[in-house]
Amino acid sequence: MAEQIAVEVAYALPQRQSLLSLTVAVDSTVQQVIEYSGILKTHPEIDLSKNKVGIWSRTVKLDERVRAGDRIEIYRPLIADPKDMRRRRAEKAKEEGRADKTTGGRPQQHHQDD
């Protein structure tokens, strides 16, 4: 029998998280571990051709070999582009007077000398 290692597969939704611990063959790929874990049956919305995957927050390819102790993470697609969200927050801050309309920084506080 081939040498075995312990790994985890994680997938999180806003309401719940799935964290599966399993033992797999030493030469297993990320994709093989995900398929073996059964998580694709539990979460049919996962599409490995679209969802990014990673090991301990580092994005990896499906054919990367796993090592003992790896936590394979399946990422959900982003709902909104982070750059667009920052831009919207900055525009709102300018409109509300919380940011300088020219520089985007904090508005200058003018102190009166008594």
N, C-alpha and C positions, 0 to 999 in steps of 0.2 A: 504494500500500500504506500502511496506517495506521502511525503512529509506534509503535515497539516499546520496551518497558522490561524490565529484568531484575528478577525476583522469585524468591523461594524458597517452597516449601511444606514444612512440617515436621510429622512425626507420630512420637511416641516411645512405644514399648512398653517394659516392664521389660527385655526381652532385646535389643532392637535399636531403632535409630532410622532413619527414612527422611527424608532431606533432599534435595529435588529442586530443581534450579536450572532456570528456564525463562525464555523471552522471550515476553511477551504484549502485546496491544494496550493502548495508553495508557488507554483508557476501561473496562478490564475490572473486573468486580466480584470480590469475594473468592470467591463461589460459582463464577463462571465459571473462575477460575484453578484452584480445587481440582478441578473437573471436567476441565478441560483437562490437568491434570498427570497424570491416570491413577491417582492414588493410591487412588481409590475402588475400582478393580479390584484393585489390589495388597492393599488392606486392606478387604475387604467388611464388616468389623465396624463401619466408620465409617458413622454415620447422621447426615447433616447436620441432620435435624430434631431430633436429640437432643444430639449432640456440640457443645460450645461451640467457637467459633473466635476467634482473636485475631491481632493484628499486633504483633510485638515485645512480647509479654506483656500487651497491652491488649486486652480483650475487645471484639469488633466484631460488627456484624450482617453477614449474608451479602451484602447488597446494597451494602455500602460499597465505594467505588472504591479500587483499589490504586495505590500510587505506586512509582516506581523505588526499588529497594533494600529493599522491604518483605519481611519474612519472615512468611508466613501460617502460623499454628500451629493445629493441630487438637488439641483437648484431650480426653483420655480422661475418662469420668465418674469422680467420686470414689467410691472403694470404701467409705469411712467418712466420716461427718460430722466435720470438724475440731473442732467444739465438743464433741462426744461424746468424742472421743479425748483432748482436754485434761482433760475432767471425769474420765475414767477414770484418767488418769495422776495427777491430784491426789488422788483417792480412794485409789489404791494407795500414794502417798507418805504419806498420813495413816496408813494401816494399818501401814506399815513404820516409822513413827516419824520419817520424814524431813521431815514437815510438821506444824505445830501443828494439832490437831484443830478448834480454834475459828476461827483466822484464816486457816489455809491457808498461812501463811508458815513460815519456818524456826523450829524449836523454839528456845526460849531456852536459852542455855548459862549455867549457874550456876557461878560461880567461887568457890572457897573461899579466904578470906584466911588465910594462914599467919602 
